[in-house]
């Protein structure tokens, strides 16, 4: 028997209304938590931080000596904050330095953490030299290596390490081969390991009566305001890449904030020095002072380093285990 469509239509319509009613009841509006919070948590290793929660599900934590940023979501009555974390591995940045002549210089950043990282200049032979001794401690700053010649390939390699800093058993060498097609001779080598990252960078807050509680303590909310340009600065931080194509350092290897080349009110490019100069404050020759006598925090001279392209592989290397640097505490 053929069903009567005039009977079915009202039934279907009633089902539709029932589904819509259930959906509306279950789809509760998300609490408005956007604002500025003073908190002793917020992923801050120093214990005190200012947390900016944006309505677009992004956040920034400002703490002593740094900042962290990422995304947030609400599950039940809990706000989950997930900071962006840079992937473990190597990056290499370079620039031209006429003072070095027929040699190169490498500033090693993060190589003293773990993993027995090594450097080499022959991609075919895979001959590499260990940068630090095993389990370095009482390290100083900066660690700079100088090498003869101007290689077209630079190899950085290490075996992966776990959160405790131990080399993963049975693991192969992670080999990063950088192409120095631009013939740079002054380098920033960065090494990020899982050991260098905190075991748990995520943090959370509880929502109670429209307020946020961190570790059981209420954090008072202030409205987001751009009266002093803070909100604009926060959004600029959110746009900073964890994997930039360009980095900026002063002569004493302190990293500068990006955007120096756009700050024409304070900086001009000096072609001879291959640097951006703070023309209001710069004293001729100040960049030539030693690391001991120079101003580590000064940004009167800022160099641009460009990222080198890389190919990645795994395998074995020929390791010279005598390290370039030995970092040990007295008495060891």
C-alpha positions in Angstrom: 0.0 0.0 0.0 1.4 3.4 -0.9 2.0 5.7 2.1 -0.2 8.8 2.3 2.1 11.8 1.9 -0.4 14.1 3.5 -0.2 12.1 6.7 3.6 11.9 6.7 4.2 15.6 6.3 2.8 16.6 9.7 4.7 13.8 11.4 8.0 14.9 9.8 7.3 18.5 10.8 6.7 17.6 14.4 10.0 15.6 14.4 11.8 18.6 13.0 10.5 20.8 15.8 11.4 18.3 18.4 15.0 18.1 17.1 15.3 21.9 17.0 14.1 22.2 20.6 16.6 19.7 21.9 19.5 21.4 20.0 18.6 24.8 21.3 18.5 23.5 24.9 21.9 21.8 24.5 23.7 24.7 22.7 24.5 26.9 25.6 26.1 30.3 24.9 29.9 30.2 25.6 30.9 32.3 28.7 32.5 35.6 27.9 36.0 35.3 29.4 37.9 37.8 27.3 40.0 40.2 29.3 43.2 40.8 31.2 44.1 38.6 34.2 46.8 38.8 36.8 47.7 35.2 37.7 50.4 33.3 39.4 50.0 30.4 37.0 49.6 31.0 33.3 52.5 28.8 32.3 55.0 31.2 33.9 58.1 29.5 35.2 58.7 32.5 37.5 55.3 32.2 39.1 53.8 35.6 38.2 52.2 36.6 34.9 49.7 38.7 33.1 47.3 36.7 30.9 45.5 38.3 28.0 42.5 36.3 26.8 41.2 37.4 23.4 37.6 36.7 22.2 38.9 34.9 19.1 40.2 32.0 21.2 43.8 33.2 21.3 45.8 34.2 24.4 49.1 35.7 25.4 50.9 35.3 28.7 53.5 38.0 29.6 56.0 37.1 32.3 59.4 38.1 33.5 61.8 37.6 30.7 59.4 36.4 28.0 56.0 35.6 26.7 53.9 32.6 25.7 51.0 32.5 23.3 48.5 30.0 21.9 44.9 29.1 21.8 42.1 28.3 24.3 38.9 26.4 24.4 36.2 25.7 27.0 35.2 22.1 28.0 32.4 22.0 30.5 33.5 24.5 33.2 37.2 24.3 32.4 39.2 26.6 30.1 42.1 24.8 28.5 45.1 26.9 27.4 47.4 25.4 24.9 50.6 27.4 24.2 52.3 27.1 20.8 55.5 25.0 21.0 58.3 25.0 18.5 59.1 21.6 17.1 62.3 20.0 18.2 65.2 20.2 15.7 67.8 22.6 14.2 67.6 25.9 12.5 70.5 27.8 10.9 70.6 31.6 10.1 73.3 33.5 8.4 74.7 36.8 7.2 77.8 38.2 5.5 80.6 39.5 7.8 83.5 40.9 5.9 85.7 41.0 9.1 85.9 37.2 9.1 87.8 36.9 5.8 88.2 33.3 4.6 86.6 31.7 7.7 83.2 31.3 9.4 81.8 32.0 12.8 78.9 30.0 14.5 77.0 31.1 17.6 75.6 27.9 19.2 72.2 28.5 20.9 70.5 25.7 22.8 73.3 23.1 22.1 74.2 22.9 25.8 70.8 21.3 26.7 71.2 17.6 25.8 71.5 15.2 22.9 75.2 15.4 22.0 74.6 17.6 19.0 77.4 17.8 16.4 78.4 20.0 13.4 80.1 19.2 10.2 80.9 20.7 6.8 81.0 17.7 4.4 77.5 16.3 3.6 78.9 13.4 1.7 81.4 12.0 4.3 79.1 12.9 7.3 82.2 13.7 9.4 80.9 15.7 12.3 82.4 17.0 15.6 80.5 17.0 18.9 79.7 20.6 20.1 79.5 20.0 23.9 80.7 17.4 26.3 78.1 14.8 27.5 75.8 16.3 30.1 77.2 19.8 30.1 76.6 22.0 33.2 77.8 25.3 34.6 77.6 26.7 31.1 78.7 30.3 30.2 77.6 32.6 27.4 78.1 32.9 24.5 79.5 29.8 22.9 81.1 30.8 19.5 83.0 28.5 17.2 85.3 29.7 14.4 86.2 27.4 11.5 88.5 27.8 8.5 87.1 28.0 5.0 83.6 28.9 3.7 81.5 25.7 3.3 78.7 25.4 0.8 77.0 22.8 3.1 76.7 22.8 6.9 75.5 19.7 8.7 73.9 19.8 12.2 72.9 16.5 13.7 71.9 14.8 17.0 70.1 11.8 18.2 66.6 12.5 19.6 66.3 12.9 23.4 63.3 12.3 25.7 61.8 14.8 28.2 64.4 13.7 30.8 67.3 14.6 28.5 68.4 11.0 27.8 69.1 9.8 24.2 66.3 7.6 22.9 67.6 4.0 22.8 68.2 2.6 19.4 67.5 5.9 17.7 69.2 7.1 14.5 70.9 10.4 14.0 68.6 13.2 12.8 70.7 14.9 10.1 70.0 18.4 8.9 71.9 19.5 5.8 71.8 23.2 5.2 72.5 24.7 1.8 74.7 27.8 2.1 74.1 29.0 -1.5 74.3 32.7 -0.4 77.9 32.1 0.9 77.1 33.4 4.4 80.0 33.3 6.9 78.4 34.4 10.1 75.8 32.1 11.6 73.3 31.6 14.4 72.7 27.9 14.9 69.6 27.0 17.0 68.9 23.6 18.6 65.5 22.9 20.2 65.1 19.6 22.0 62.1 18.0 23.7 64.3 18.2 26.9 64.5 22.0 26.6 60.7 22.2 26.5 58.6 22.0 29.7 57.0 18.6 30.2 53.6 20.2 30.4 53.2 23.7 29.0 49.4 23.5 28.9 47.5 25.0 31.8 43.8 25.5 32.7 41.4 27.6 34.7 38.0 26.8 36.3 34.9 29.0 35.5 32.9 29.7 38.6 30.1 32.3 38.5 31.6 33.9 35.4 35.0 34.2 37.0 38.3 32.4 36.3 40.1 30.5 39.0 43.7 29.3 38.7 44.8 26.7 41.2 41.7 27.4 43.2 42.4 31.2 43.4 40.2 33.8 41.7 41.9 36.0 39.2 40.2 39.4 38.7 39.4 40.4 35.2 40.1 43.7 33.6 38.5 44.6 30.2 40.8 44.6 27.2 41.7 48.1 26.4 43.9 49.7 23.7 44.2 53.0 25.5 48.0 52.6 25.8 48.5 50.5 22.7 48.7 47.3 24.8 46.1 45.4 22.8 47.9 46.3 19.5 51.1 45.0 21.0 49.5 41.8 22.1 48.1 41.1 18.6 51.6 41.8 17.2 53.0 39.1 19.6 50.4 36.7 18.4 51.5 37.1 14.8 55.2 36.3 15.6 56.1 33.0 14.0 57.9 30.3 16.0 59.7 29.4 12.7 60.7 32.8 11.3 62.5 33.3 8.0 64.6 36.1 9.5 66.0 36.7 13.0 67.7 39.8 14.5 70.5 39.9 17.0 72.8 42.6 18.5 76.6 42.2 18.4 76.5 40.3 21.7 74.0 37.7 20.6 70.9 39.0 22.3 67.9 38.5 20.1 66.0 41.7 19.1 62.3 41.9 18.4 61.3 41.6 14.8 60.4 44.7 12.8 63.6 46.7 13.1 63.7 47.3 9.4 60.3 49.0 9.6 61.3 51.3 12.4 62.5 54.1 10.3 62.1 56.6 13.1 64.9 55.0 15.0 66.9 52.8 12.7 68.8 53.2 9.4 70.5 50.5 7.4 74.3 51.0 7.2 75.5 49.1 4.1 79.2 49.1 5.1 78.4 47.6 8.5 75.6 45.4 7.1 73.6 46.4 10.1 70.7 48.5 11.2 71.9 51.4 13.3 70.0 53.4 16.0 71.2 56.7 14.6 70.1 58.7 17.6 72.1 56.6 20.1 74.9 54.8 18.2 78.5 55.5 19.1 81.0 54.7 16.3 82.8 51.4 16.9 80.7 50.3 19.8 79.9 47.0 18.1 83.6 46.1 18.2 83.8 45.8 21.9 84.4 42.3 23.4 81.5 40.3 24.7 82.8 41.1 28.3 82.9 44.9 27.7 79.9 45.3 25.4 76.3 46.2 26.3 74.5 42.9 26.1 71.1 44.6 26.3 71.9 47.4 23.9 70.1 47.6 20.6 72.1 50.4 18.9 73.4 47.9 16.3 71.1 45.1 15.0 72.1 42.4 12.4 69.7 40.6 10.2 70.2 36.8 9.7 68.4 34.9 7.0 67.3 31.3 7.2 69.1 28.7 5.3 67.2 26.0 3.4 67.5 22.5 4.8 67.1 18.9 3.8 66.4 16.3 6.5 67.4 12.7 6.8 68.2 10.0 9.3 71.1 7.6 9.4 74.6 7.2 10.8 77.5 9.7 11.0 81.2 9.6 11.7 81.5 11.3 15.0 84.5 13.0 16.5 83.4 12.9 20.2 86.1 15.3 21.4 83.9 18.3 22.0 84.4 21.9 20.8 83.4 23.1 24.2 83.6 21.5 27.7 81.3 22.8 30.3 81.7 21.4 33.8 81.3 22.7 37.3 84.4 23.0 39.4 85.3 19.8 41.2 83.9 17.5 38.5 
